[in-house]
Amino acid sequence: MRIPAALTLAIGLAICVAPGQHSASAAQSSSVPPPPTELAKLSYAFANAAASGDAEAAAKLSRFPLDNVVEHGARTLSKPEFLKRFKTDFTKHKDIVDCLLANNLEIELKNGQTNFKKWSINCNGNVYHFGFAADHWSYTGYENINE
């Protein structure tokens, strides 16, 4: 039986926040929840697409337009732009592919609050974002925090 991604997210939220822990300190707890199973599967499939150079497979796992947070360049990428740049941005960079394959997903933490719908993989300052929207997980964009 397949459990819908929305239900998986709801269960994960229920498990992570115990009754009576409604303060900001609960969000800052040293106990970080593991990524949802469906997200881990999706990010690993995305990494495998990068490893094999399969831009179409990666595009199917993505939500367009993609965020593109870089100092010089477009703020978003369309699907055609993503497909055109895929091998240069992913497949030709073994270090990036290896990092994505390690699947070290980190939950977004902003102002001490955890956002269970946003996760990322930080590859030495090259951050690959994943998000939950419209009942499924997808790759949502790139950010270079070194710039």
The first five atom37 places (N, CA, C, CB, O) and aatype in JSON, in Angstrom:
{
  "aatype": [12, 1, 9, 14, 0, 0, 10, 16, 10, 0, 9, 7, 10, 0, 9, 4, 19, 0, 14, 7, 5, 8, 15, 0, 15, 0, 0, 5, 15, 15, 15, 19, 14, 14, 14, 14, 16, 6, 10, 0, 11, 10, 15, 18, 0, 13, 0, 2, 0, 0, 0, 15, 7, 3, 0, 6, 0, 0, 0, 11, 10, 15, 1, 13, 14, 10, 3, 2, 19, 19, 6, 8, 7, 0, 1, 16, 10, 15, 11, 14, 6, 13, 10, 11, 1, 13, 11, 16, 3, 13, 16, 11, 8, 11, 3, 9, 19, 3, 4, 10, 10, 0, 2, 2, 10, 6, 9, 6, 10, 11, 2, 7, 5, 16, 2, 13, 11, 11, 17, 15, 9, 2, 4, 2, 7, 2, 19, 18, 8, 13, 7, 13, 0, 0, 3, 8, 17, 15, 18, 16, 7, 18, 6, 2, 9, 2, 6],
  "atom_mask": [
    [1, 1, 1, 1, 1],
    [1, 1, 1, 1, 1],
    [1, 1, 1, 1, 1],
    [1, 1, 1, 1, 1],
    [1, 1, 1, 1, 1],
    [1, 1, 1, 1, 1],
    [1, 1, 1, 1, 1],
    [1, 1, 1, 1, 1],
    [1, 1, 1, 1, 1],
    [1, 1, 1, 1, 1],
    [1, 1, 1, 1, 1],
    [1, 1, 1, 0, 1],
    [1, 1, 1, 1, 1],
    [1, 1, 1, 1, 1],
    [1, 1, 1, 1, 1],
    [1, 1, 1, 1, 1],
    [1, 1, 1, 1, 1],
    [1, 1, 1, 1, 1],
    [1, 1, 1, 1, 1],
    [1, 1, 1, 0, 1],
    [1, 1, 1, 1, 1],
    [1, 1, 1, 1, 1],
    [1, 1, 1, 1, 1],
    [1, 1, 1, 1, 1],
    [1, 1, 1, 1, 1],
    [1, 1, 1, 1, 1],
    [1, 1, 1, 1, 1],
    [1, 1, 1, 1, 1],
    [1, 1, 1, 1, 1],
    [1, 1, 1, 1, 1],
    [1, 1, 1, 1, 1],
    [1, 1, 1, 1, 1],
    [1, 1, 1, 1, 1],
    [1, 1, 1, 1, 1],
    [1, 1, 1, 1, 1],
    [1, 1, 1, 1, 1],
    [1, 1, 1, 1, 1],
    [1, 1, 1, 1, 1],
    [1, 1, 1, 1, 1],
    [1, 1, 1, 1, 1],
    [1, 1, 1, 1, 1],
    [1, 1, 1, 1, 1],
    [1, 1, 1, 1, 1],
    [1, 1, 1, 1, 1],
    [1, 1, 1, 1, 1],
    [1, 1, 1, 1, 1],
    [1, 1, 1, 1, 1],
    [1, 1, 1, 1, 1],
    [1, 1, 1, 1, 1],
    [1, 1, 1, 1, 1],
    [1, 1, 1, 1, 1],
    [1, 1, 1, 1, 1],
    [1, 1, 1, 0, 1],
    [1, 1, 1, 1, 1],
    [1, 1, 1, 1, 1],
    [1, 1, 1, 1, 1],
    [1, 1, 1, 1, 1],
    [1, 1, 1, 1, 1],
    [1, 1, 1, 1, 1],
    [1, 1, 1, 1, 1],
    [1, 1, 1, 1, 1],
    [1, 1, 1, 1, 1],
    [1, 1, 1, 1, 1],
    [1, 1, 1, 1, 1],
    [1, 1, 1, 1, 1],
    [1, 1, 1, 1, 1],
    [1, 1, 1, 1, 1],
    [1, 1, 1, 1, 1],
    [1, 1, 1, 1, 1],
    [1, 1, 1, 1, 1],
    [1, 1, 1, 1, 1],
    [1, 1, 1, 1, 1],
    [1, 1, 1, 0, 1],
    [1, 1, 1, 1, 1],
    [1, 1, 1, 1, 1],
    [1, 1, 1, 1, 1],
    [1, 1, 1, 1, 1],
    [1, 1, 1, 1, 1],
    [1, 1, 1, 1, 1],
    [1, 1, 1, 1, 1],
    [1, 1, 1, 1, 1],
    [1, 1, 1, 1, 1],
    [1, 1, 1, 1, 1],
    [1, 1, 1, 1, 1],
    [1, 1, 1, 1, 1],
    [1, 1, 1, 1, 1],
    [1, 1, 1, 1, 1],
    [1, 1, 1, 1, 1],
    [1, 1, 1, 1, 1],
    [1, 1, 1, 1, 1],
    [1, 1, 1, 1, 1],
    [1, 1, 1, 1, 1],
    [1, 1, 1, 1, 1],
    [1, 1, 1, 1, 1],
    [1, 1, 1, 1, 1],
    [1, 1, 1, 1, 1],
    [1, 1, 1, 1, 1],
    [1, 1, 1, 1, 1],
    [1, 1, 1, 1, 1],
    [1, 1, 1, 1, 1],
    [1, 1, 1, 1, 1],
    [1, 1, 1, 1, 1],
    [1, 1, 1, 1, 1],
    [1, 1, 1, 1, 1],
    [1, 1, 1, 1, 1],
    [1, 1, 1, 1, 1],
    [1, 1, 1, 1, 1],
    [1, 1, 1, 1, 1],
    [1, 1, 1, 1, 1],
    [1, 1, 1, 1, 1],
    [1, 1, 1, 1, 1],
    [1, 1, 1, 0, 1],
    [1, 1, 1, 1, 1],
    [1, 1, 1, 1, 1],
    [1, 1, 1, 1, 1],
    [1, 1, 1, 1, 1],
    [1, 1, 1, 1, 1],
    [1, 1, 1, 1, 1],
    [1, 1, 1, 1, 1],
    [1, 1, 1, 1, 1],
    [1, 1, 1, 1, 1],
    [1, 1, 1, 1, 1],
    [1, 1, 1, 1, 1],
    [1, 1, 1, 1, 1],
    [1, 1, 1, 0, 1],
    [1, 1, 1, 1, 1],
    [1, 1, 1, 1, 1],
    [1, 1, 1, 1, 1],
    [1, 1, 1, 1, 1],
    [1, 1, 1, 1, 1],
    [1, 1, 1, 0, 1],
    [1, 1, 1, 1, 1],
    [1, 1, 1, 1, 1],
    [1, 1, 1, 1, 1],
    [1, 1, 1, 1, 1],
    [1, 1, 1, 1, 1],
    [1, 1, 1, 1, 1],
    [1, 1, 1, 1, 1],
    [1, 1, 1, 1, 1],
    [1, 1, 1, 1, 1],
    [1, 1, 1, 0, 1],
    [1, 1, 1, 1, 1],
    [1, 1, 1, 1, 1],
    [1, 1, 1, 1, 1],
    [1, 1, 1, 1, 1],
    [1, 1, 1, 1, 1],
    [1, 1, 1, 1, 1]
  ],
  "atom_positions": [
    [[0.84, -1.18, 0.0], [0.0, 0.0, 0.0], [0.88, 1.24, 0.0], [-0.95, 0.0, 1.21], [1.8, 1.34, 0.81]],
    [[0.62, 2.18, -0.89], [1.4, 3.41, -0.98], [0.73, 4.49, -0.15], [1.56, 3.86, -2.46], [-0.47, 4.75, -0.28]],
    [[1.52, 5.12, 0.7], [1.01, 6.19, 1.55], [1.24, 7.51, 0.83], [1.7, 6.19, 2.96], [2.37, 7.79, 0.42]],
    [[0.19, 8.35, 0.65], [0.36, 9.63, -0.02], [1.4, 10.49, 0.7], [-0.98, 10.37, -0.1], [1.54, 10.44, 1.92]],
    [[2.11, 11.29, -0.08], [3.17, 12.13, 0.48], [2.64, 13.09, 1.53], [3.86, 12.92, -0.64], [3.31, 13.35, 2.52]],
    [[1.43, 13.62, 1.34], [0.85, 14.54, 2.31], [0.64, 13.86, 3.65], [-0.48, 15.11, 1.8], [0.87, 14.46, 4.7]],
    [[0.21, 12.6, 3.62], [0.02, 11.85, 4.86], [1.36, 11.56, 5.51], [-0.73, 10.54, 4.59], [1.48, 11.63, 6.74]],
    [[2.36, 11.24, 4.71], [3.71, 11.01, 5.24], [4.21, 12.26, 5.96], [4.68, 10.61, 4.11], [4.78, 12.17, 7.04]],
    [[3.99, 13.43, 5.35], [4.41, 14.69, 5.96], [3.67, 14.93, 7.27], [4.18, 15.86, 5.0], [4.28, 15.32, 8.26]],
    [[2.36, 14.69, 7.28], [1.56, 14.9, 8.49], [2.01, 13.98, 9.62], [0.07, 14.66, 8.19], [2.1, 14.41, 10.77]],
    [[2.29, 12.73, 9.3], [2.76, 11.79, 10.31], [4.12, 12.24, 10.85], [2.86, 10.35, 9.73], [4.36, 12.2, 12.05]],
    [[5.0, 12.66, 9.94], [6.32, 13.13, 10.36], [6.22, 14.34, 11.28], [0.0, 0.0, 0.0], [6.96, 14.43, 12.26]],
    [[5.31, 15.26, 10.97], [5.11, 16.42, 11.83], [4.6, 16.01, 13.2], [4.15, 17.41, 11.18], [5.05, 16.53, 14.22]],
    [[3.65, 15.08, 13.22], [3.08, 14.62, 14.49], [4.13, 13.95, 15.36], [1.92, 13.66, 14.23], [4.13, 14.12, 16.57]],
    [[5.01, 13.19, 14.75], [6.05, 12.49, 15.5], [7.08, 13.47, 16.04], [6.73, 11.44, 14.61], [7.58, 13.3, 17.15]],
    [[7.41, 14.49, 15.24], [8.49, 15.41, 15.61], [8.11, 16.39, 16.71], [8.94, 16.17, 14.41], [8.99, 16.84, 17.45]],
    [[6.86, 16.74, 16.84], [6.43, 17.7, 17.85], [5.56, 16.99, 18.86], [5.68, 18.9, 17.21], [4.38, 16.74, 18.61]],
    [[6.13, 16.66, 19.99], [5.4, 15.95, 21.04], [4.42, 16.9, 21.72], [6.37, 15.35, 22.08], [4.65, 18.11, 21.74]],
    [[3.32, 16.37, 22.29], [2.36, 17.22, 23.0], [3.06, 18.02, 24.09], [1.23, 16.37, 23.6], [3.93, 17.51, 24.8]],
    [[2.66, 19.29, 24.21], [3.21, 20.13, 25.26], [4.49, 20.85, 24.85], [0.0, 0.0, 0.0], [4.99, 21.68, 25.61]],
    [[5.04, 20.56, 23.69], [6.26, 21.23, 23.24], [5.92, 22.21, 22.13], [7.31, 20.19, 22.74], [6.25, 21.98, 20.97]],
    [[5.28, 23.29, 22.48], [4.85, 24.25, 21.47], [5.69, 25.52, 21.49], [3.39, 24.6, 21.67], [5.29, 26.52, 20.9]],
    [[6.81, 25.51, 22.14], [7.65, 26.7, 22.22], [8.7, 26.69, 21.11], [8.33, 26.79, 23.59], [8.9, 25.68, 20.44]],
    [[9.35, 27.82, 20.93], [10.4, 27.92, 19.91], [11.56, 26.99, 20.23], [10.9, 29.36, 19.81], [12.29, 26.58, 19.33]],
    [[11.72, 26.66, 21.51], [12.83, 25.77, 21.86], [12.66, 24.39, 21.25], [12.97, 25.66, 23.36], [13.65, 23.69, 21.03]],
    [[11.43, 23.98, 20.98], [11.2, 22.68, 20.34], [11.78, 22.68, 18.94], [9.69, 22.35, 20.29], [12.33, 21.68, 18.5]],
    [[11.67, 23.83, 18.23], [12.21, 23.91, 16.87], [13.73, 23.92, 16.89], [11.69, 25.17, 16.17], [14.37, 23.51, 15.92]],
    [[14.33, 24.38, 17.98], [15.77, 24.46, 18.06], [16.37, 23.23, 18.72], [16.18, 25.7, 18.81], [17.57, 23.21, 19.03]],
    [[15.59, 22.23, 18.94], [16.05, 21.02, 19.6], [17.2, 20.39, 18.82], [14.9, 20.01, 19.74], [17.28, 20.51, 17.6]],
    [[18.08, 19.73, 19.55], [19.2, 19.06, 18.9], [18.74, 17.82, 18.15], [20.26, 18.68, 19.92], [19.5, 17.25, 17.36]],
    [[17.53, 17.42, 18.38], [16.97, 16.25, 17.71], [16.35, 16.68, 16.38], [15.91, 15.54, 18.6], [15.21, 17.13, 16.35]],
    [[17.09, 16.53, 15.31], [16.61, 16.92, 13.99], [15.9, 15.72, 13.37], [17.78, 17.41, 13.08], [16.44, 14.61, 13.37]],
    [[14.7, 15.93, 12.83], [13.97, 14.81, 12.25], [14.65, 14.31, 10.98], [12.53, 15.21, 11.94], [15.28, 15.08, 10.26]],
    [[14.52, 13.03, 10.71], [15.05, 12.51, 9.45], [14.18, 13.01, 8.3], [15.12, 10.95, 9.46], [13.01, 13.35, 8.51]],
    [[14.72, 13.06, 7.1], [13.9, 13.49, 5.96], [12.78, 12.49, 5.71], [14.76, 13.67, 4.69], [12.95, 11.29, 5.95]],
    [[11.64, 12.97, 5.22], [10.55, 12.05, 4.86], [11.04, 11.04, 3.82], [9.34, 12.84, 4.33], [11.85, 11.37, 2.96]],
    [[10.54, 9.84, 3.9], [10.96, 8.75, 3.0], [10.78, 9.12, 1.54], [10.17, 7.49, 3.31], [11.67, 8.87, 0.73]],
    [[9.65, 9.71, 1.19], [9.4, 10.07, -0.22], [10.4, 11.12, -0.71], [7.97, 10.6, -0.38], [10.82, 11.08, -1.86]],
    [[10.78, 12.05, 0.15], [11.78, 13.04, -0.21], [13.14, 12.38, -0.42], [11.89, 14.13, 0.87], [13.83, 12.68, -1.4]],
    [[13.52, 11.5, 0.47], [14.81, 10.81, 0.34], [14.86, 10.02, -0.97], [15.04, 9.86, 1.54], [15.89, 10.01, -1.65]],
    [[13.76, 9.37, -1.32], [13.7, 8.62, -2.59], [13.84, 9.56, -3.78], [12.37, 7.82, -2.69], [14.58, 9.28, -4.72]],
    [[13.12, 10.69, -3.73], [13.16, 11.64, -4.84], [14.56, 12.23, -4.99], [12.13, 12.75, -4.62], [15.08, 12.3, -6.11]],
    [[15.17, 12.66, -3.9], [16.49, 13.29, -4.02], [17.54, 12.28, -4.49], [16.92, 13.89, -2.67], [18.46, 12.65, -5.22]],
    [[17.39, 11.03, -4.1], [18.32, 10.0, -4.57], [18.1, 9.73, -6.06], [18.14, 8.69, -3.75], [19.06, 9.54, -6.8]],
    [[16.84, 9.72, -6.51], [16.55, 9.54, -7.93], [17.12, 10.71, -8.74], [15.01, 9.41, -8.17], [17.64, 10.52, -9.83]],
    [[17.01, 11.92, -8.18], [17.58, 13.1, -8.84], [19.1, 12.95, -8.95], [17.21, 14.39, -8.06], [19.67, 13.24, -10.0]],
    [[19.74, 12.51, -7.88], [21.19, 12.3, -7.88], [21.59, 11.25, -8.91], [21.68, 11.88, -6.49], [22.6, 11.41, -9.6]],
    [[20.82, 10.18, -9.03], [21.11, 9.15, -10.02], [20.96, 9.69, -11.44], [20.2, 7.94, -9.82], [21.72, 9.32, -12.33]],
    [[19.97, 10.55, -11.65], [19.8, 11.17, -12.96], [21.02, 12.05, -13.28], [18.5, 12.02, -13.01], [21.5, 12.06, -14.41]],
    [[21.51, 12.77, -12.27], [22.71, 13.59, -12.46], [23.92, 12.71, -12.78], [23.0, 14.45, -11.2], [24.72, 13.05, -13.65]],
    [[24.05, 11.6, -12.07], [25.19, 10.69, -12.29], [25.18, 10.09, -13.69], [25.17, 9.57, -11.25], [26.23, 9.9, -14.29]],
    [[23.99, 9.8, -14.2], [23.89, 9.15, -15.51], [23.73, 10.15, -16.66], [22.73, 8.19, -15.51], [23.74, 9.76, -17.82]],
    [[23.58, 11.43, -16.33], [23.41, 12.44, -17.37], [22.02, 12.47, -17.97], [0.0, 0.0, 0.0], [21.83, 12.97, -19.08]],
    [[21.04, 11.96, -17.24], [19.66, 11.89, -17.74], [18.88, 13.14, -17.34], [18.96, 10.63, -17.19], [18.18, 13.16, -16.33]],
    [[19.01, 14.18, -18.16], [18.38, 15.46, -17.88], [16.85, 15.36, -17.86], [18.8, 16.49, -18.91], [16.2, 16.0, -17.03]],
    [[16.29, 14.56, -18.75], [14.82, 14.41, -18.79], [14.3, 13.8, -17.5], [14.4, 13.54, -19.99], [13.27, 14.23, -16.97]],
    [[14.99, 12.79, -16.98], [14.57, 12.16, -15.72], [14.64, 13.18, -14.59], [15.46, 10.92, -15.39], [13.74, 13.24, -13.75]],
    [[15.71, 13.97, -14.55], [15.85, 14.99, -13.51], [14.75, 16.04, -13.64], [17.23, 15.66, -13.59], [14.22, 16.51, -12.64]],
    [[14.42, 16.42, -14.87], [13.37, 17.42, -15.1], [12.02, 16.92, -14.59], [13.28, 17.76, -16.59], [11.23, 17.71, -14.07]],
    [[11.75, 15.63, -14.75], [10.48, 15.07, -14.27], [10.38, 15.12, -12.74], [10.33, 13.63, -14.74], [9.28, 15.05, -12.19]],
    [[11.51, 15.23, -12.07], [11.55, 15.29, -10.61], [11.6, 16.73, -10.1], [12.75, 14.51, -10.08], [11.77, 16.97, -8.9]],
    [[11.47, 17.69, -11.01], [11.64, 19.11, -10.69], [10.36, 19.89, -10.83], [12.71, 19.71, -11.57], [9.44, 19.48, -11.54]],
    [[10.3, 21.04, -10.14], [9.18, 21.98, -10.26], [9.72, 23.25, -10.92], [8.53, 22.3, -8.85], [10.63, 23.89, -10.39]],
    [[9.16, 23.59, -12.06], [9.63, 24.76, -12.83], [8.68, 25.92, -12.66], [9.77, 24.41, -14.31], [7.48, 25.73, -12.45]],
    [[9.21, 27.14, -12.74], [10.61, 27.48, -12.92], [11.4, 27.19, -11.65], [10.76, 28.95, -13.33], [10.89, 27.3, -10.53]],
    [[12.66, 26.82, -11.83], [13.55, 26.55, -10.7], [14.11, 27.86, -10.17], [14.7, 25.59, -11.12], [14.4, 28.77, -10.94]],
    [[14.25, 27.95, -8.86], [14.95, 29.09, -8.26], [16.43, 28.96, -8.62], [14.74, 29.15, -6.7], [16.97, 27.85, -8.63]],
    [[17.07, 30.07, -8.91], [18.48, 30.06, -9.28], [19.15, 31.24, -8.57], [18.68, 30.15, -10.85], [19.28, 32.33, -9.14]],
    [[19.56, 31.03, -7.32], [20.1, 32.1, -6.5], [21.62, 32.13, -6.66], [19.7, 31.92, -5.0], [22.37, 31.44, -5.97]],
    [[22.04, 32.97, -7.6], [23.46, 33.15, -7.91], [23.73, 34.64, -8.1], [23.88, 32.34, -9.19], [22.81, 35.41, -8.36]],
    [[24.99, 35.02, -7.95], [25.34, 36.44, -8.06], [25.11, 36.96, -9.48], [26.79, 36.66, -7.65], [24.54, 38.04, -9.67]],
    [[25.55, 36.21, -10.47], [25.39, 36.63, -11.87], [24.59, 35.56, -12.58], [26.78, 36.85, -12.57], [24.98, 34.39, -12.62]],
    [[23.48, 35.95, -13.15], [22.65, 34.99, -13.87], [21.18, 35.19, -13.57], [0.0, 0.0, 0.0], [20.79, 35.98, -12.71]],
    [[20.38, 34.47, -14.3], [18.93, 34.56, -14.16], [18.5, 34.09, -12.77], [18.23, 33.72, -15.25], [19.12, 33.2, -12.2]],
    [[17.44, 34.68, -12.24], [16.92, 34.32, -10.92], [16.11, 33.03, -10.96], [16.04, 35.45, -10.37], [15.91, 32.38, -9.93]],
    [[15.66, 32.64, -12.15], [14.93, 31.39, -12.31], [15.41, 30.69, -13.58], [13.39, 31.64, -12.38], [15.99, 31.31, -14.47]],
    [[15.17, 29.38, -13.64], [15.49, 28.6, -14.83], [14.24, 27.9, -15.32], [16.62, 27.57, -14.54], [13.52, 27.27, -14.54]],
    [[13.98, 28.01, -16.6], [12.86, 27.29, -17.21], [13.3, 25.85, -17.48], [12.4, 28.0, -18.53], [14.48, 25.52, -17.36]],
    [[12.37, 25.03, -17.85], [12.71, 23.64, -18.17], [13.7, 23.57, -19.34], [11.45, 22.85, -18.5], [14.68, 22.83, -19.24]],
    [[13.47, 24.3, -20.45], [14.45, 24.23, -21.55], [15.85, 24.67, -21.12], [13.98, 25.1, -22.71], [16.84, 24.08, -21.55]],
    [[15.94, 25.71, -20.28], [17.25, 26.17, -19.8], [17.91, 25.1, -18.92], [17.11, 27.5, -19.01], [19.11, 24.86, -19.03]],
    [[17.12, 24.48, -18.06], [17.63, 23.42, -17.19], [18.17, 22.26, -18.02], [16.52, 22.92, -16.24], [19.26, 21.76, -17.76]],
    [[17.4, 21.83, -19.02], [17.83, 20.72, -19.88], [19.12, 21.05, -20.62], [16.72, 20.36, -20.88], [20.01, 20.21, -20.75]],
    [[19.22, 22.28, -21.1], [20.4, 22.71, -21.85], [21.66, 22.72, -20.97], [20.17, 24.11, -22.44], [22.74, 22.37, -21.43]],
    [[21.51, 23.13, -19.71], [22.65, 23.28, -18.81], [22.95, 22.04, -17.98], [22.42, 24.44, -17.9], [23.97, 22.0, -17.29]],
    [[22.1, 21.04, -18.02], [22.16, 19.92, -17.09], [23.53, 19.24, -17.02], [21.13, 18.9, -17.46], [24.09, 19.09, -15.93]],
    [[24.06, 18.83, -18.16], [25.34, 18.1, -18.13], [26.48, 18.98, -17.62], [25.68, 17.57, -19.53], [27.35, 18.51, -16.89]],
    [[26.47, 20.25, -18.01], [27.51, 21.17, -17.55], [27.39, 21.42, -16.05], [27.42, 22.49, -18.31], [28.4, 21.45, -15.34]],
    [[26.16, 21.6, -15.57], [25.95, 21.94, -14.16], [26.02, 20.73, -13.22], [24.62, 22.61, -14.0], [26.33, 20.89, -12.04]],
    [[25.73, 19.55, -13.73], [25.66, 18.37, -12.86], [26.63, 17.27, -13.28], [24.25, 17.83, -12.85], [27.61, 17.01, -12.58]],
    [[26.36, 16.64, -14.4], [27.07, 15.43, -14.79], [28.58, 15.61, -14.91], [26.53, 14.94, -16.1], [29.33, 14.7, -14.58]],
    [[29.02, 16.77, -15.36], [30.46, 17.0, -15.53], [31.18, 17.32, -14.22], [30.68, 18.12, -16.51], [32.39, 17.53, -14.22]],
    [[30.45, 17.36, -13.12], [31.04, 17.67, -11.81], [30.91, 16.46, -10.89], [30.37, 18.91, -11.18], [29.91, 16.32, -10.18]],
    [[31.91, 15.59, -10.91], [31.88, 14.38, -10.1], [31.69, 14.68, -8.62], [33.16, 13.58, -10.3], [30.98, 13.95, -7.92]],
    [[32.31, 15.76, -8.13], [32.17, 16.11, -6.72], [30.72, 16.46, -6.36], [33.08, 17.29, -6.37], [30.24, 16.1, -5.29]],
    [[30.03, 17.15, -7.26], [28.61, 17.48, -7.04], [27.78, 16.21, -7.07], [28.1, 18.5, -8.1], [26.93, 15.99, -6.2]],
    [[28.0, 15.37, -8.06], [27.25, 14.11, -8.18], [27.46, 13.26, -6.93], [27.68, 13.33, -9.45], [26.51, 12.72, -6.38]],
    [[28.72, 13.13, -6.49], [29.0, 12.33, -5.29], [28.3, 12.9, -4.06], [30.52, 12.26, -5.04], [27.77, 12.15, -3.24]],
    [[28.29, 14.22, -3.94], [27.62, 14.87, -2.82], [26.12, 14.6, -2.86], [27.9, 16.38, -2.83], [25.52, 14.26, -1.84]],
    [[25.51, 14.74, -4.03], [24.08, 14.47, -4.16], [23.76, 13.02, -3.84], [23.58, 14.83, -5.57], [22.76, 12.72, -3.19]],
    [[24.61, 12.11, -4.3], [24.39, 10.68, -4.04], [24.51, 10.35, -2.55], [25.39, 9.84, -4.83], [23.88, 9.4, -2.08]],
    [[25.3, 11.12, -1.8], [25.41, 10.9, -0.35], [24.08, 11.2, 0.34], [26.53, 11.78, 0.24], [23.82, 10.71, 1.44]],
    [[23.24, 12.01, -0.31], [21.86, 12.26, 0.12], [21.77, 12.8, 1.55], [21.05, 10.97, 0.03], [20.9, 12.4, 2.32]],
    [[22.68, 13.73, 1.9], [22.67, 14.34, 3.24], [21.7, 15.51, 3.29], [24.09, 14.8, 3.63], [22.11, 16.67, 3.28]],
    [[20.43, 15.19, 3.33], [19.38, 16.21, 3.35], [19.35, 16.94, 4.69], [18.02, 15.59, 3.06], [19.45, 16.32, 5.75]],
    [[19.21, 18.27, 4.62], [19.11, 19.11, 5.81], [17.8, 19.86, 5.76], [20.31, 20.09, 5.92], [17.41, 20.37, 4.7]],
    [[17.12, 19.94, 6.89], [15.85, 20.66, 6.95], [16.12, 22.16, 7.0], [15.02, 20.2, 8.18], [17.13, 22.59, 7.55]],
    [[15.21, 22.96, 6.42], [15.38, 24.41, 6.45], [15.08, 24.93, 7.85], [14.48, 25.09, 5.41], [14.08, 24.56, 8.46]],
    [[15.94, 25.79, 8.32], [15.77, 26.43, 9.61], [15.92, 27.93, 9.41], [16.79, 25.89, 10.68], [16.99, 28.39, 9.01]],
    [[14.85, 28.69, 9.67], [14.88, 30.13, 9.48], [14.34, 30.8, 10.73], [14.07, 30.54, 8.23], [13.23, 30.48, 11.18]],
    [[15.1, 31.7, 11.28], [14.7, 32.42, 12.5], [14.31, 31.46, 13.62], [13.54, 33.35, 12.2], [13.36, 31.71, 14.36]],
    [[15.03, 30.36, 13.74], [14.77, 29.39, 14.79], [13.58, 28.49, 14.55], [0.0, 0.0, 0.0], [13.24, 27.66, 15.4]],
    [[12.95, 28.63, 13.4], [11.78, 27.82, 13.07], [12.12, 26.82, 11.97], [10.6, 28.72, 12.64], [12.84, 27.15, 11.02]],
    [[11.62, 25.62, 12.11], [11.86, 24.57, 11.14], [10.75, 24.58, 10.1], [11.95, 23.19, 11.82], [9.57, 24.69, 10.43]],
    [[11.13, 24.47, 8.83], [10.15, 24.36, 7.75], [10.23, 22.93, 7.21], [10.41, 25.42, 6.61], [11.15, 22.59, 6.48]],
    [[9.26, 22.12, 7.58], [9.27, 20.71, 7.22], [9.03, 20.47, 5.73], [8.24, 19.97, 8.02], [9.17, 19.35, 5.25]],
    [[8.65, 21.53, 5.0], [8.38, 21.38, 3.57], [9.57, 21.79, 2.7], [7.18, 22.2, 3.19], [9.48, 21.73, 1.47]],
    [[10.67, 22.21, 3.33], [11.85, 22.64, 2.56], [13.09, 21.97, 3.14], [12.0, 24.19, 2.6], [13.37, 22.06, 4.33]],
    [[13.81, 21.29, 2.26], [15.05, 20.6, 2.62], [16.09, 20.91, 1.56], [14.83, 19.06, 2.76], [15.75, 21.36, 0.47]],
    [[17.35, 20.68, 1.88], [18.4, 20.94, 0.9], [19.58, 20.01, 1.12], [18.86, 22.4, 0.98], [19.71, 19.36, 2.16]],
    [[20.43, 19.95, 0.11], [21.7, 19.24, 0.19], [22.78, 20.28, -0.11], [21.77, 18.01, -0.82], [22.79, 20.88, -1.19]],
    [[23.68, 20.49, 0.85], [24.74, 21.48, 0.71], [26.01, 20.77, 0.27], [24.97, 22.25, 2.05], [26.6, 19.99, 1.01]],
    [[26.41, 21.07, -0.95], [27.63, 20.48, -1.52], [28.72, 21.54, -1.56], [27.36, 19.92, -2.95], [29.01, 22.11, -2.61]],
    [[29.33, 21.79, -0.41], [30.43, 22.74, -0.3], [30.05, 24.13, -0.79], [31.62, 22.22, -1.09], [30.8, 24.77, -1.52]],
    [[28.87, 24.59, -0.37], [28.4, 25.91, -0.75], [27.48, 25.93, -1.96], [0.0, 0.0, 0.0], [26.83, 26.95, -2.22]],
    [[27.41, 24.84, -2.69], [26.44, 24.69, -3.77], [25.24, 23.97, -3.15], [27.04, 23.89, -5.02], [25.31, 22.78, -2.84]],
    [[24.14, 24.7, -2.97], [23.0, 24.17, -2.24], [21.87, 23.83, -3.2], [22.52, 25.18, -1.17], [21.43, 24.66, -3.99]],
    [[21.43, 22.58, -3.13], [20.36, 22.07, -3.99], [19.11, 21.92, -3.14], [20.76, 20.71, -4.67], [19.1, 21.19, -2.15]],
    [[18.04, 22.63, -3.54], [16.82, 22.71, -2.73], [15.74, 21.76, -3.22], [16.3, 24.14, -2.72], [15.57, 21.54, -4.42]],
    [[15.01, 21.22, -2.26], [13.87, 20.34, -2.52], [12.7, 20.84, -1.69], [14.21, 18.84, -2.18], [12.88, 21.3, -0.56]],
    [[11.5, 20.76, -2.25], [10.34, 21.25, -1.53], [9.11, 20.39, -1.74], [0.0, 0.0, 0.0], [9.02, 19.61, -2.69]],
    [[8.16, 20.56, -0.83], [6.9, 19.84, -0.87], [5.8, 20.81, -1.26], [6.58, 19.16, 0.5], [5.58, 21.81, -0.57]],
    [[5.12, 20.54, -2.37], [4.01, 21.37, -2.82], [3.11, 20.51, -3.7], [4.51, 22.63, -3.6], [3.57, 19.6, -4.38]],
    [[1.83, 20.82, -3.66], [0.85, 20.11, -4.49], [0.95, 18.6, -4.28], [1.05, 20.44, -5.98], [0.91, 17.83, -5.25]],
    [[1.07, 18.18, -3.06], [1.06, 16.78, -2.58], [2.25, 15.92, -3.02], [-0.17, 16.13, -3.05], [2.16, 14.69, -2.99]],
    [[3.36, 16.55, -3.42], [4.55, 15.75, -3.75], [5.83, 16.57, -3.56], [4.46, 15.22, -5.2], [5.8, 17.8, -3.52]],
    [[6.95, 15.87, -3.46], [8.26, 16.47, -3.33], [8.86, 16.69, -4.71], [9.19, 15.59, -2.47], [8.58, 15.94, -5.64]],
    [[9.68, 17.73, -4.85], [10.37, 17.97, -6.11], [11.65, 18.78, -5.86], [9.44, 18.7, -7.11], [11.81, 19.42, -4.83]],
    [[12.54, 18.72, -6.85], [13.72, 19.57, -6.84], [13.24, 20.97, -7.19], [14.83, 19.06, -7.85], [12.51, 21.13, -8.17]],
    [[13.63, 21.98, -6.41], [13.08, 23.32, -6.61], [14.11, 24.38, -6.99], [12.38, 23.75, -5.39], [13.74, 25.49, -7.37]],
    [[15.4, 24.06, -6.9], [16.36, 25.06, -7.32], [17.73, 24.95, -6.69], [0.0, 0.0, 0.0], [18.02, 24.04, -5.92]],
    [[18.56, 25.92, -7.05], [19.98, 25.95, -6.7], [20.33, 27.29, -6.07], [20.86, 25.69, -7.95], [19.76, 28.33, -6.41]],
    [[21.27, 27.25, -5.15], [21.77, 28.48, -4.53], [23.28, 28.33, -4.31], [21.03, 28.77, -3.19], [23.74, 27.3, -3.81]],
    [[24.03, 29.36, -4.67], [25.47, 29.37, -4.4], [25.7, 30.29, -3.21], [26.29, 29.85, -5.65], [25.63, 31.51, -3.34]],
    [[25.97, 29.7, -2.03], [26.16, 30.52, -0.84], [27.6, 31.0, -0.69], [25.75, 29.74, 0.4], [27.93, 31.68, 0.28]],
    [[28.45, 30.66, -1.64], [29.84, 31.1, -1.62], [30.01, 32.48, -2.24], [30.72, 30.1, -2.35], [31.05, 33.12, -2.07]],
    [[29.01, 32.95, -2.95], [29.12, 34.24, -3.64], [28.78, 35.38, -2.71], [28.21, 34.28, -4.88], [28.82, 36.54, -3.11]]
  ]
}
